[in-house]
């Protein structure tokens, strides 16, 4: 059984190492333990961990804005993939985003990561622009978005009237 919970300061090192090995491989290490801890302290960010017993097997970090959220990191240990852990992390974050009134979630992934592209498309995300050199100036990113409302077109002003009229 996998439990999803808010990340604790003690989880920062494991999350950072997983990020380095599973997300940042070949790019240098940007999501260090200190940066992960800093994200955890940010009141506009959720950091969550999926645990199988005492072992962290996945994690995600999402930053919330006024009407959109940005998925910064999501990873599942290689030996635990295809068990619904990534989807469970995603659904936990989407539930939080909906409560916060978020209209869409944005994310980037390596343009060549076909497995991640399929994963996010299956979860309802749509592909957007490709940004050359996004990762350390050497690798392109694919931007994706997931609408949490039927109509996510910008209203007259951010947070303006009518923005909440089409919630799911």
DSSP file (Angstrom, degrees, kcal/mol; ACC not computed):
  #  RESIDUE AA STRUCTURE BP1 BP2  ACC     N-H-->O    O-->H-N    N-H-->O    O-->H-N    TCO  KAPPA ALPHA  PHI   PSI    X-CA   Y-CA   Z-CA
    1    1 A X              0   0    0      0, 0.0    52,-0.7     0, 0.0     2,-0.5   0.000 360.0 360.0 360.0 133.5    0.0    0.0    0.0
    2    2 A X  E     -A   52   0A   0     50,-0.2     2,-0.4    48,-0.0    50,-0.2  -0.868 360.0-159.0-103.6 130.6    1.3    3.4   -0.9
    3    3 A X  E     -A   51   0A   0     48,-2.7    48,-3.1    -2,-0.5     2,-0.5  -0.889   3.3-153.7-106.7 136.0    0.7    6.4    1.3
    4    4 A X  E     +A   50   0A   0     -2,-0.4     2,-0.3    46,-0.2    46,-0.2  -0.944  27.6 156.2-109.5 131.0    0.9   10.0    0.0
    5    5 A X  E     -A   49   0A   0     44,-2.4    44,-2.9    -2,-0.5     2,-0.1  -0.937  48.8 -78.5-145.0 165.1    1.7   12.7    2.5
    6    6 A X  E     -A   48   0A   0     -2,-0.3    42,-0.3    42,-0.2     2,-0.1  -0.425  57.7-106.6 -62.8 141.7    3.1   16.1    2.8
    7    7 A X        -     0   0    0     40,-3.3     2,-0.3    -2,-0.1    40,-0.1  -0.389  32.0-148.3 -70.3 149.1    6.9   16.1    2.6
    8    8 A X    >>  -     0   0    0     -2,-0.1     3,-2.2    -3,-0.1     4,-0.6  -0.762  30.3-103.8-112.8 162.1    8.9   16.7    5.7
    9    9 A X  G >4 S+     0   0    0      1,-0.3     3,-1.3    -2,-0.3     4,-0.4   0.853 121.8  61.0 -53.6 -36.1   12.3   18.3    6.0
   10   10 A X  G 34 S+     0   0    0      1,-0.3     4,-0.4     2,-0.1    -1,-0.3   0.691  99.0  57.9 -66.5 -17.5   13.8   14.9    6.6
   11   11 A X  G <> S+     0   0    0     -3,-2.2     4,-2.6     1,-0.2     5,-0.3   0.619  80.8  89.5 -84.6 -13.7   12.5   13.9    3.1
   12   12 A X  H <X S+     0   0    0     -3,-1.3     4,-2.6    -4,-0.6     5,-0.2   0.869  85.3  49.3 -56.8 -43.1   14.5   16.6    1.3
   13   13 A X  H  > S+     0   0    0     -4,-0.4     4,-2.6    -3,-0.3    -1,-0.2   0.940 112.9  46.1 -64.3 -46.5   17.6   14.6    0.7
   14   14 A X  H  > S+     0   0    0     -4,-0.4     4,-2.6     1,-0.2    -2,-0.2   0.917 114.2  49.1 -62.1 -42.9   15.8   11.6   -0.7
   15   15 A X  H  X S+     0   0    0     -4,-2.6     4,-2.4     1,-0.2    -1,-0.2   0.916 111.9  48.8 -62.5 -42.9   13.7   13.9   -3.0
   16   16 A X  H  X S+     0   0    0     -4,-2.6     4,-2.6    -5,-0.3    -2,-0.2   0.910 111.8  48.2 -64.5 -42.7   16.8   15.7   -4.2
   17   17 A X  H  X S+     0   0    0     -4,-2.6     4,-2.5     2,-0.2     5,-0.2   0.915 111.8  49.9 -65.2 -42.4   18.6   12.5   -5.0
   18   18 A X  H  X>S+     0   0    0     -4,-2.6     4,-3.1    -5,-0.2     5,-0.5   0.906 110.9  50.6 -61.8 -40.1   15.6   11.1   -6.8
   19   19 A X  I  X>S+     0   0    0     -4,-2.4     5,-3.3     1,-0.2     4,-2.2   0.941 111.0  48.1 -61.6 -46.6   15.4   14.4   -8.8
   20   20 A X  I  <5S+     0   0    0     -4,-2.6     7,-0.2    11,-0.2    -2,-0.2   0.917 120.7  36.5 -60.0 -43.8   19.1   14.2   -9.7
   21   21 A X  I  <5S+     0   0    0     -4,-2.5    -2,-0.2    -5,-0.2    -1,-0.2   0.853 129.4  28.5 -80.4 -35.2   18.8   10.6  -10.8
   22   22 A X  I  <5S+     0   0    0     -4,-3.1    -3,-0.2    -5,-0.2    -2,-0.2   0.714 135.2  16.9-103.4 -24.0   15.4   10.5  -12.4
   23   23 A X  I  <<S+     0   0    0     -4,-2.2    -3,-0.2    -5,-0.5    -4,-0.1   0.760 127.9  38.7-115.2 -46.6   14.8   14.0  -13.7
   24   24 A X  S > <S+     0   0    0     -5,-3.3     3,-2.7    -6,-0.1     4,-0.5   0.313  73.3 147.0 -96.0   8.4   18.0   15.9  -13.9
   25   25 A X  T 3  S+     0   0    0     -6,-0.3    -4,-0.1     1,-0.3    -5,-0.0  -0.192  77.3   7.6 -50.3 126.8   20.3   13.1  -15.1
   26   26 A X  T 3  S+     0   0    0     -6,-0.1    -1,-0.3     1,-0.0     3,-0.1   0.474 115.6  82.9  81.2   3.2   23.0   14.6  -17.3
   27   27 A X  S <  S-     0   0    0     -3,-2.7    -2,-0.2     1,-0.4     2,-0.1   0.462  97.6-103.0-115.7  -3.3   22.0   18.2  -16.6
   28   28 A X        -     0   0    0     -4,-0.5     2,-0.7    -8,-0.1    -1,-0.4  -0.341  46.9 -71.0  93.7 171.6   23.7   19.0  -13.3
   29   29 A X        +     0   0    0      1,-0.2     3,-0.2    -2,-0.1    -9,-0.1  -0.859  58.2 150.3-113.1 100.2   22.0   19.1  -10.0
   30   30 A X        +     0   0    0     -2,-0.7     2,-1.6     1,-0.2    -1,-0.2   0.801  66.7  64.6 -94.7 -35.8   19.7   22.1   -9.5
   31   31 A X  S    S+     0   0    0    -15,-0.1   -11,-0.2     4,-0.1    -1,-0.2  -0.535  74.0 168.0 -91.8  70.9   17.2   20.5   -7.1
   32   32 A X     >  -     0   0    0     -2,-1.6     4,-2.5    -3,-0.2     5,-0.2  -0.236  53.7 -97.1 -74.0 167.5   19.6   20.1   -4.2
   33   33 A X  H  > S+     0   0    0      1,-0.2     4,-2.6     2,-0.2     5,-0.2   0.895 126.5  53.1 -54.6 -39.7   18.5   19.2   -0.7
   34   34 A X  H  > S+     0   0    0      1,-0.2     4,-2.2     2,-0.2    -1,-0.2   0.908 109.9  46.9 -63.4 -41.4   18.7   22.9    0.3
   35   35 A X  H  > S+     0   0    0      2,-0.2     4,-2.2     1,-0.2    -1,-0.2   0.891 111.7  50.6 -68.9 -38.4   16.5   23.9   -2.7
   36   36 A X  H  X S+     0   0    0     -4,-2.5     4,-2.2     2,-0.2    -2,-0.2   0.933 110.9  49.0 -63.4 -45.0   13.9   21.2   -1.9
   37   37 A X  H  X S+     0   0    0     -4,-2.6     4,-1.6     1,-0.2    -2,-0.2   0.901 109.6  52.7 -60.7 -40.3   13.8   22.3    1.7
   38   38 A X  H  X S+     0   0    0     -4,-2.2     4,-0.9     1,-0.2    -1,-0.2   0.909 108.3  50.0 -62.1 -42.3   13.3   25.9    0.5
   39   39 A X  H >< S+     0   0    0     -4,-2.2     3,-0.6     1,-0.2    -1,-0.2   0.893 107.4  55.0 -62.6 -39.4   10.4   24.8   -1.7
   40   40 A X  H 3< S+     0   0    0     -4,-2.2    -1,-0.2     1,-0.2    -2,-0.2   0.850 107.7  49.4 -62.2 -34.1    8.8   23.0    1.2
   41   41 A X  H 3< S+     0   0    0     -4,-1.6     2,-0.4    -5,-0.2    -1,-0.2   0.668  86.4 102.7 -79.6 -16.6    8.9   26.2    3.3
   42   42 A X    X<  -     0   0    0     -4,-0.9     3,-1.9    -3,-0.6    -3,-0.0  -0.549  66.5-148.6 -70.7 120.3    7.3   28.2    0.5
   43   43 A X  T 3  S+     0   0    0     -2,-0.4    -1,-0.2     1,-0.3    -4,-0.0   0.660  96.8  57.3 -66.0 -13.4    3.7   28.8    1.5
   44   44 A X  T 3  S+     0   0    0     -5,-0.1    20,-3.9    19,-0.0     2,-0.4   0.256  99.6  74.8 -97.5  11.6    2.8   28.8   -2.2
   45   45 A X  E <   - B   0  63A   0     -3,-1.9     2,-0.5    18,-0.3    18,-0.2  -0.970  61.0-155.7-130.3 139.1    4.2   25.3   -2.9
   46   46 A X  E     - B   0  62A   0     16,-2.9    16,-2.6    -2,-0.4     2,-0.5  -0.953   9.4-173.0-108.9 132.1    3.1   21.8   -2.0
   47   47 A X  E     + B   0  61A   0     -2,-0.5   -40,-3.3    14,-0.2     2,-0.3  -0.996  12.4 179.4-123.1 125.0    5.8   19.1   -1.7
   48   48 A X  E     -AB   6  60A   0     12,-2.7    12,-2.0    -2,-0.5     2,-0.4  -0.885  14.6-153.6-128.1 157.0    4.4   15.5   -1.3
   49   49 A X  E     -AB   5  59A   0    -44,-2.9   -44,-2.4    -2,-0.3     2,-0.5  -0.983   8.5-146.4-131.2 139.4    5.9   12.1   -1.0
   50   50 A X  E     -AB   4  58A   0      8,-2.8     7,-3.3    -2,-0.4     8,-1.3  -0.933  24.7-168.4-102.4 126.1    4.6    8.7   -1.8
   51   51 A X  E     -AB   3  56A   0    -48,-3.1   -48,-2.7    -2,-0.5     2,-0.7  -0.945  23.4-158.9-120.9 137.3    5.8    6.0    0.6
   52   52 A X  E >  S-AB   2  55A   0      3,-2.7     3,-1.7    -2,-0.4     2,-0.4  -0.926  82.3 -46.1-106.3 101.1    5.7    2.2    0.4
   53   53 A X  T 3  S-     0   0    0     -2,-0.7   -50,-0.1   -52,-0.7    -2,-0.0  -0.612 124.5 -24.5  67.6-128.8    6.1    1.4    4.1
   54   54 A X  T 3  S+     0   0    0     -2,-0.4     2,-0.5    -3,-0.1    -1,-0.3   0.546 119.0  99.0 -89.4  -8.1    9.0    3.6    5.2
   55   55 A X  E <  S-B   52   0A   0     -3,-1.7    -3,-2.7     1,-0.0     2,-0.4  -0.699  71.0-135.4 -88.7 121.0   10.5    3.9    1.8
   56   56 A X  E     +B   51   0A   0     -2,-0.5    -5,-0.3    -5,-0.2     3,-0.1  -0.614  29.4 171.2 -68.7 124.5    9.8    7.0   -0.3
   57   57 A X  E     +     0   0A   0     -7,-3.3    20,-3.1    -2,-0.4     2,-0.3   0.425  60.8   2.8-116.5  -3.3    9.0    5.7   -3.8
   58   58 A X  E     -BC  50  76A   0     -8,-1.3    -8,-2.8    18,-0.3    -1,-0.3  -0.971  57.9-174.0-171.2 164.5    7.9    9.0   -5.5
   59   59 A X  E     -BC  49  75A   0     16,-2.2    16,-2.4    -2,-0.3     2,-0.3  -0.982   5.1-161.5-160.6 163.7    7.4   12.7   -4.9
   60   60 A X  E     -BC  48  74A   0    -12,-2.0   -12,-2.7    -2,-0.3     2,-0.4  -0.990   3.7-160.6-151.3 151.3    6.1   15.8   -6.5
   61   61 A X  E     +BC  47  73A   0     12,-2.6    11,-2.3    -2,-0.3    12,-1.7  -0.994  14.1 177.7-134.9 126.1    6.5   19.5   -6.0
   62   62 A X  E     -BC  46  71A   0    -16,-2.6   -16,-2.9    -2,-0.4     2,-0.4  -0.996  16.4-150.5-134.7 135.3    4.0   22.1   -7.3
   63   63 A X  E     -BC  45  70A   0      7,-2.5     7,-3.1    -2,-0.4     2,-0.4  -0.867  15.9-144.4-104.9 135.0    3.9   25.9   -7.0
   64   64 A X  E     + C   0  69A   0    -20,-3.9     5,-0.2    -2,-0.4     2,-0.1  -0.828  17.6 179.9-105.6 133.8    0.6   27.7   -6.9
   65   65 A X        -     0   0    0      3,-2.6     4,-0.0    -2,-0.4    -1,-0.0  -0.313  50.8 -76.1-108.7-161.5   -0.1   31.1   -8.4
   66   66 A X  S    S-     0   0    0     -2,-0.1     3,-0.1     1,-0.1    -2,-0.0   0.925 121.1  -6.0 -68.5 -45.3   -3.3   33.1   -8.5
   67   67 A X  S    S+     0   0    0      1,-0.2    36,-3.4    35,-0.1    37,-1.1   0.453 130.1  47.9-130.6  -5.7   -5.0   31.1  -11.3
   68   68 A X  E     - d   0 104A   0     34,-0.2    -3,-2.6    35,-0.2     2,-0.3  -0.950  61.5-148.5-135.4 158.4   -2.5   28.6  -12.5
   69   69 A X  E     -Cd  64 105A   0     35,-2.4    37,-3.1    -2,-0.3     2,-0.5  -0.890   9.7-142.3-122.6 155.5   -0.1   26.1  -10.9
   70   70 A X  E     -Cd  63 106A   0     -7,-3.1    -7,-2.5    -2,-0.3     2,-0.8  -0.961   9.6-143.2-122.9 113.5    3.3   25.0  -12.1
   71   71 A X  E     +Cd  62 107A   0     35,-3.0    37,-0.5    -2,-0.5    -9,-0.2  -0.667  23.1 177.9 -73.9 113.0    4.3   21.3  -11.6
   72   72 A X  E     +     0   0A   0    -11,-2.3     2,-0.3    -2,-0.8    -1,-0.2   0.876  60.8   2.3 -86.7 -41.5    8.0   21.7  -10.8
   73   73 A X  E     +C   61   0A   0    -12,-1.7   -12,-2.6     2,-0.0    -1,-0.3  -0.998  52.8 168.0-148.4 143.3    8.9   18.0  -10.2
   74   74 A X  E     +C   60   0A   0     -2,-0.3     2,-0.3   -14,-0.2   -14,-0.2  -0.867  17.3 160.0-153.7 125.3    7.3   14.6  -10.3
   75   75 A X  E     -C   59   0A   0    -16,-2.4   -16,-2.2    -2,-0.3     2,-0.4  -0.997  21.4-163.2-147.6 148.5    9.2   11.4  -10.1
   76   76 A X  E     -C   58   0A   0     -2,-0.3   -18,-0.3   -18,-0.2     5,-0.1  -0.998  39.8 -99.1-130.4 135.0    8.6    7.7   -9.2
   77   77 A X    >   -     0   0    0    -20,-3.1     3,-2.3    -2,-0.4     4,-0.4  -0.214  34.4-120.0 -52.2 139.8   11.4    5.3   -8.5
   78   78 A X  G >  S+     0   0    0      1,-0.3     3,-0.9     2,-0.2    -1,-0.1   0.844 112.3  52.4 -55.1 -38.5   12.1    3.2  -11.6
   79   79 A X  G 3  S+     0   0    0      1,-0.2    -1,-0.3     3,-0.0    -2,-0.1   0.468 110.5  49.6 -79.7   1.1   11.3   -0.1   -9.8
   80   80 A X  G X  S+     0   0    0     -3,-2.3     3,-0.5   -23,-0.1     5,-0.4   0.287  82.2 120.9-119.4   7.1    7.9    1.2   -8.7
   81   81 A X  T <   +     0   0    0     -3,-0.9    -3,-0.0    -4,-0.4    -4,-0.0  -0.275  63.0  34.5 -73.1 161.0    6.6    2.6  -12.0
   82   82 A X  T 3  S+     0   0    0      1,-0.1    -1,-0.2    -2,-0.0    -3,-0.0   0.773  88.8 101.9  65.1  30.1    3.4    1.4  -13.6
   83   83 A X  S <  S-     0   0    0     -3,-0.5    -2,-0.1     0, 0.0    -1,-0.1   0.245 101.0-101.0-120.0   7.9    1.7    0.9  -10.2
   84   84 A X  S  > S+     0   0    0      3,-0.0     4,-2.2     4,-0.0     5,-0.1   0.518  88.2 121.8  87.2   5.2   -0.4    4.1  -10.2
   85   85 A X  H  > S+     0   0    0     -5,-0.4     4,-2.4     2,-0.2     5,-0.2   0.936  74.7  47.1 -69.2 -46.2    2.0    6.0   -7.9
   86   86 A X  H  > S+     0   0    0      1,-0.2     4,-2.5     2,-0.2    -1,-0.2   0.914 113.8  48.5 -60.6 -43.1    2.6    8.9  -10.4
   87   87 A X  H  > S+     0   0    0      2,-0.2     4,-2.9     1,-0.2    -1,-0.2   0.891 110.1  51.9 -64.6 -39.3   -1.1    9.2  -11.1
   88   88 A X  H  X S+     0   0    0     -4,-2.2     4,-2.1     2,-0.2    -2,-0.2   0.907 110.5  48.1 -64.3 -41.5   -1.9    9.2   -7.4
   89   89 A X  H  X S+     0   0    0     -4,-2.4     4,-2.2     2,-0.2    -2,-0.2   0.945 113.3  48.6 -60.5 -48.0    0.7   12.0   -6.8
   90   90 A X  H  X S+     0   0    0     -4,-2.5     4,-2.7     1,-0.2    -2,-0.2   0.921 111.2  49.0 -58.4 -47.6   -0.8   14.0   -9.7
   91   91 A X  H  X S+     0   0    0     -4,-2.9     4,-2.3     2,-0.2    -1,-0.2   0.862 108.5  53.9 -65.1 -35.8   -4.4   13.5   -8.5
   92   92 A X  H  X S+     0   0    0     -4,-2.1     4,-1.8     2,-0.2    -1,-0.2   0.941 112.3  44.4 -61.3 -47.0   -3.4   14.6   -4.9
   93   93 A X  H  X S+     0   0    0     -4,-2.2     4,-2.5     1,-0.2    -2,-0.2   0.896 111.9  52.0 -66.1 -40.3   -1.9   17.8   -6.4
   94   94 A X  H  X S+     0   0    0     -4,-2.7     4,-2.7     2,-0.2    -1,-0.2   0.895 107.0  53.3 -64.2 -38.6   -4.9   18.4   -8.7
   95   95 A X  H  X S+     0   0    0     -4,-2.3     4,-2.0     1,-0.2    -1,-0.2   0.924 111.3  46.3 -60.9 -43.3   -7.3   18.1   -5.8
   96   96 A X  H  X S+     0   0    0     -4,-1.8     4,-1.8     1,-0.2    -2,-0.2   0.903 111.5  52.0 -64.1 -41.2   -5.4   20.7   -3.9
   97   97 A X  H  <>S+     0   0    0     -4,-2.5     5,-2.7     1,-0.2     4,-0.3   0.903 108.3  50.6 -63.5 -41.5   -5.3   22.9   -7.0
   98   98 A X  H ><5S+     0   0    0     -4,-2.7     3,-1.5     1,-0.2    -1,-0.2   0.919 108.6  51.4 -63.4 -42.6   -9.0   22.7   -7.4
   99   99 A X  H 3<5S+     0   0    0     -4,-2.0    -1,-0.2     1,-0.3    -2,-0.2   0.869 108.7  52.8 -60.4 -36.0   -9.6   23.7   -3.8
  100  100 A X  T 3<5S-     0   0    0     -4,-1.8    -1,-0.3    -5,-0.1    -2,-0.2   0.474 119.4-112.3 -79.7  -1.7   -7.3   26.7   -4.4
  101  101 A X  T < 5 +     0   0    0     -3,-1.5    -3,-0.2    -4,-0.3     2,-0.2   0.714  56.1 167.6  79.6  20.9   -9.4   27.8   -7.4
  102  102 A X      < -     0   0    0     -5,-2.7    -1,-0.2    -6,-0.2   -34,-0.2  -0.480  25.6-162.2 -72.0 136.5   -6.6   27.0   -9.9
  103  103 A X        +     0   0    0    -36,-3.4    45,-3.6     1,-0.3    46,-0.9   0.782  67.9   3.2 -89.4 -31.7   -7.7   27.0  -13.6
  104  104 A X  E     -dE  68 147A   0    -37,-1.1   -35,-2.4    43,-0.3     2,-0.5  -0.996  57.3-135.4-154.6 156.6   -4.8   25.1  -15.1
  105  105 A X  E     -dE  69 146A   0     41,-2.4    41,-2.4    -2,-0.3     2,-0.3  -0.961  21.9-161.7-113.9 132.3   -1.6   23.3  -14.3
  106  106 A X  E     +dE  70 145A   0    -37,-3.1   -35,-3.0    -2,-0.5     2,-0.3  -0.813  15.1 165.4-109.1 152.1    1.5   24.0  -16.4
  107  107 A X  E     -dE  71 144A   0     37,-2.0    37,-2.8    -2,-0.3     2,-0.3  -0.983  23.3-143.5-157.7 162.1    4.6   21.8  -16.6
  108  108 A X  E     + E   0 143A   0    -37,-0.5     2,-0.3    -2,-0.3    35,-0.2  -0.953  19.0 174.5-126.4 150.4    7.7   21.2  -18.7
  109  109 A X  E     - E   0 142A   0     33,-1.6    33,-3.2    -2,-0.3     2,-0.1  -0.971  46.7 -75.8-146.8 161.7    9.4   17.9  -19.5
  110  110 A X  E >   - E   0 141A   0     -2,-0.3     3,-2.2    31,-0.2    31,-0.3  -0.396  41.4-133.5 -59.4 129.4   12.3   16.8  -21.7
  111  111 A X  T 3  S+     0   0    0     29,-2.2    -1,-0.2     1,-0.3    30,-0.1   0.803 104.6  51.2 -58.1 -30.8   11.0   16.9  -25.3
  112  112 A X  T 3  S+     0   0    0     28,-0.4     2,-1.6     1,-0.1    -1,-0.3   0.421  79.1 104.7 -87.3   2.2   12.5   13.5  -25.9
  113  113 A X    <>  +     0   0    0     -3,-2.2     4,-2.1     1,-0.2     5,-0.1  -0.605  42.3 172.3 -86.5  83.5   10.9   11.8  -22.9
  114  114 A X  H  > S+     0   0    0     -2,-1.6     4,-2.3     1,-0.2    -1,-0.2   0.827  73.6  57.1 -65.4 -32.4    8.2    9.9  -24.7
  115  115 A X  H  > S+     0   0    0      2,-0.2     4,-2.3     1,-0.2    -1,-0.2   0.928 109.3  44.7 -63.5 -44.6    7.2    8.0  -21.6
  116  116 A X  H  > S+     0   0    0      2,-0.2     4,-2.7     1,-0.2     5,-0.3   0.880 110.8  55.1 -66.9 -37.9    6.5   11.2  -19.7
  117  117 A X  H  X S+     0   0    0     -4,-2.1     4,-2.3     1,-0.2    -2,-0.2   0.937 110.7  44.8 -60.0 -46.3    4.7   12.7  -22.7
  118  118 A X  H  X S+     0   0    0     -4,-2.3     4,-2.6     2,-0.2    -2,-0.2   0.918 112.1  53.6 -62.4 -43.6    2.3    9.6  -22.8
  119  119 A X  H  X S+     0   0    0     -4,-2.3     4,-1.3     1,-0.2    -2,-0.2   0.944 112.9  41.4 -56.7 -52.3    1.9    9.8  -19.1
  120  120 A X  H  <>S+     0   0    0     -4,-2.7     5,-2.7     1,-0.2    -1,-0.2   0.855 113.1  53.1 -70.2 -34.5    0.8   13.4  -19.0
  121  121 A X  H ><5S+     0   0    0     -4,-2.3     3,-1.7    -5,-0.3    -1,-0.2   0.918 107.3  53.0 -63.3 -41.5   -1.4   13.1  -22.1
  122  122 A X  H 3<5S+     0   0    0     -4,-2.6    -1,-0.2     1,-0.3    -2,-0.2   0.819 105.8  54.8 -61.6 -30.7   -3.2   10.1  -20.5
  123  123 A X  T 3<5S-     0   0    0     -4,-1.3    -1,-0.3    -5,-0.2    -2,-0.2   0.428 130.0 -95.1 -84.0   0.7   -3.8   12.4  -17.5
  124  124 A X  T < 5S+     0   0    0     -3,-1.7    23,-0.4     1,-0.3    -3,-0.2   0.527  77.2 140.4 101.7   6.7   -5.5   15.0  -19.7
  125  125 A X      < -     0   0    0     -5,-2.7     2,-0.4    21,-0.2    -1,-0.3  -0.522  39.1-145.0 -81.3 151.2   -2.6   17.4  -20.4
  126  126 A X  E     -F  145   0A   0     19,-3.0    19,-2.1    -2,-0.2     2,-0.2  -0.910  18.8-113.6-116.1 146.1   -2.1   18.9  -23.9
  127  127 A X  E     +F  144   0A   0     -2,-0.4    17,-0.2    17,-0.2     2,-0.1  -0.493  37.5 171.2 -79.2 145.5    1.2   19.6  -25.5
  128  128 A X  E     -     0   0A   0     15,-3.2    -1,-0.1     1,-0.3    16,-0.1  -0.085  42.3 -15.7-122.9-136.3    2.2   23.1  -26.2
  129  129 A X  E     -     0   0A   0     13,-0.1    14,-2.9    -2,-0.1     2,-0.5  -0.290  53.0-129.0 -75.3 155.1    5.4   24.8  -27.4
  130  130 A X  E     -F  142   0A   0     12,-0.2     2,-0.7    -3,-0.1    12,-0.2  -0.915  18.6-154.1-100.9 131.7    8.9   23.3  -27.5
  131  131 A X  E >   -F  141   0A   0     10,-3.0    10,-2.2    -2,-0.5     3,-1.3  -0.914  13.0-139.0-112.0 108.4   11.5   25.5  -25.8
  132  132 A X  E 3  S+     0   0A   0     -2,-0.7     8,-0.2     1,-0.2     7,-0.1  -0.376  82.8   7.6 -66.1 140.1   15.0   24.9  -27.2
  133  133 A X  E 3> S+     0   0A   0      2,-0.1     4,-1.4     1,-0.1    -1,-0.2   0.615  82.1 138.5  68.7  14.2   17.8   24.8  -24.7
  134  134 A X  E <4  +     0   0A   0     -3,-1.3     2,-0.9     3,-0.2     6,-0.2   0.884  59.8  62.9 -59.4 -41.3   15.5   24.9  -21.7
  135  135 A X  E >> S-F  139   0A   0      4,-2.8     3,-2.6     1,-0.2     4,-1.5  -0.780 137.3 -40.0 -94.2 106.1   17.5   22.4  -19.8
  136  136 A X  T 34 S-     0   0    0     -2,-0.9    -1,-0.2     1,-0.3    -2,-0.2   0.715 103.8 -73.0  53.0  25.2   20.9   23.7  -19.0
  137  137 A X  T 3< S+     0   0    0     -4,-1.4    -1,-0.3     2,-0.2    -3,-0.2   0.532 129.0  78.4  73.3   4.7   21.1   25.2  -22.5
  138  138 A X  T <4 S+     0   0    0     -3,-2.6     2,-0.4     1,-0.2    -2,-0.2   0.592  84.4  48.8-120.9 -15.7   21.5   21.7  -24.0
  139  139 A X  E  < S- F   0 135A   0     -4,-1.5    -4,-2.8    -7,-0.1    -2,-0.2  -0.984  72.5-124.1-136.5 141.0   18.1   20.1  -24.1
  140  140 A X  E     -     0   0A   0     -2,-0.4   -29,-2.2    -7,-0.2     2,-0.4  -0.438  20.7-146.1 -79.2 151.8   14.7   21.2  -25.3
  141  141 A X  E     -EF 110 131A   0    -10,-2.2   -10,-3.0   -31,-0.3     2,-0.5  -0.893   4.5-142.1-114.1 148.6   11.6   21.1  -23.1
  142  142 A X  E     -EF 109 130A   0    -33,-3.2   -33,-1.6    -2,-0.4     2,-0.3  -0.952  18.5-142.4-105.5 126.2    8.0   20.4  -24.1
  143  143 A X  E     -E  108   0A   0    -14,-2.9   -15,-3.2    -2,-0.5     2,-0.3  -0.710  22.0-176.5 -87.6 139.8    5.5   22.6  -22.3
  144  144 A X  E     -EF 107 127A   0    -37,-2.8   -37,-2.0    -2,-0.3     2,-0.3  -0.945   8.6-161.2-133.7 156.3    2.2   21.0  -21.4
  145  145 A X  E     -EF 106 126A   0    -19,-2.1   -19,-3.0    -2,-0.3     2,-0.4  -0.984   7.1-160.1-137.7 147.5   -1.0   22.2  -19.8
  146  146 A X  E     -E  105   0A   0    -41,-2.4   -41,-2.4    -2,-0.3     2,-0.3  -0.969  18.4-141.9-129.0 115.5   -3.9   20.6  -18.0
  147  147 A X  E     -E  104   0A   0     -2,-0.4   -43,-0.3   -23,-0.4   -44,-0.1  -0.588  15.1-174.1 -77.8 133.6   -7.1   22.6  -17.7
  148  148 A X  S    S+     0   0    0    -45,-3.6    20,-0.6    -2,-0.3     2,-0.3   0.463  73.9  48.3-102.8  -6.0   -9.0   22.2  -14.5
  149  149 A X  B    S-G  167   0B   0    -46,-0.9     3,-0.2    18,-0.1    18,-0.2  -0.916  85.6-120.9-128.0 156.5  -12.0   24.2  -15.7
  150  150 A X  S    S+     0   0    0     16,-1.5     2,-0.6    -2,-0.3    17,-0.1   0.903 107.1  37.8 -64.1 -40.7  -13.9   23.9  -18.9
  151  151 A X        +     0   0    0     15,-0.4    -1,-0.2     1,-0.1    15,-0.2  -0.909  60.2 161.0-116.9 104.1  -13.1   27.5  -19.9
  152  152 A X        +     0   0    0     -2,-0.6    -1,-0.1    -3,-0.2     2,-0.1   0.189  31.0 130.6-105.7  16.2   -9.6   28.6  -19.0
  153  153 A X  S    S-     0   0    0      1,-0.1    -2,-0.1    10,-0.0     2,-0.0  -0.435  72.8 -92.2 -66.4 144.8   -9.5   31.5  -21.4
  154  154 A X        -     0   0    0     -2,-0.1    -1,-0.1     1,-0.1     4,-0.1  -0.320  42.5-142.4 -60.7 135.2   -8.3   34.6  -19.6
  155  155 A X        -     0   0    0      2,-0.1     3,-0.1    -3,-0.1     7,-0.1  -0.067  41.8 -74.9 -81.9-169.6  -11.1   36.7  -18.3
  156  156 A X  S    S-     0   0    0      5,-0.4     2,-0.3     1,-0.2    -2,-0.1   0.837 115.9  -4.1 -60.3 -33.5  -11.3   40.5  -18.3
  157  157 A X  S >  S-     0   0    0      4,-0.2     3,-2.9     0, 0.0    -1,-0.2  -0.979  92.8 -81.8-156.0 151.3   -8.8   40.6  -15.4
  158  158 A X  T 3  S+     0   0    0     -2,-0.3     3,-0.1     1,-0.3    -4,-0.0  -0.333 121.0   8.2 -57.0 128.5   -7.0   38.0  -13.3
  159  159 A X  T 3  S+     0   0    0      1,-0.2    -1,-0.3    -2,-0.0     3,-0.1   0.596 103.7 145.4  76.1   9.9   -9.4   37.0  -10.6
  160  160 A X    X   -     0   0    0     -3,-2.9     3,-1.5     1,-0.2     4,-0.2  -0.089  57.7 -63.5 -77.4 177.0  -12.1   39.0  -12.3
  161  161 A X  T 3  S+     0   0    0      1,-0.2    -5,-0.4     2,-0.1    -4,-0.2  -0.254 118.8  25.1 -60.2 143.5  -15.8   38.3  -12.5
  162  162 A X  T >  S+     0   0    0     -3,-0.1     3,-1.2    -7,-0.1    -1,-0.2   0.259  85.2 111.1  89.2 -13.3  -16.9   35.2  -14.3
  163  163 A X  T <  S+     0   0    0     -3,-1.5     3,-0.4     1,-0.3    -2,-0.1   0.821  82.9  41.6 -66.6 -29.4  -13.6   33.4  -13.8
  164  164 A X  T >  S+     0   0    0     -4,-0.2     3,-0.8     1,-0.2    -1,-0.3   0.319  86.9  97.1 -97.7   8.4  -15.2   30.8  -11.4
  165  165 A X  T <  S+     0   0    0     -3,-1.2    -1,-0.2     1,-0.3    -2,-0.1   0.636  83.8  46.1 -76.9 -12.1  -18.4   30.3  -13.4
  166  166 A X  T 3  S+     0   0    0     -3,-0.4   -16,-1.5    -4,-0.2   -15,-0.4  -0.203  74.6 147.6-124.4  43.7  -17.3   27.2  -15.2
  167  167 A X  B <    G  149   0B   0     -3,-0.8   -18,-0.1   -18,-0.2   -64,-0.0  -0.450 360.0 360.0 -77.0 153.5  -15.7   25.0  -12.5
  168  168 A X              0   0    0    -20,-0.6    -1,-0.1    -2,-0.1   -19,-0.1   0.428 360.0 360.0 -85.4 360.0  -16.0   21.2  -12.7
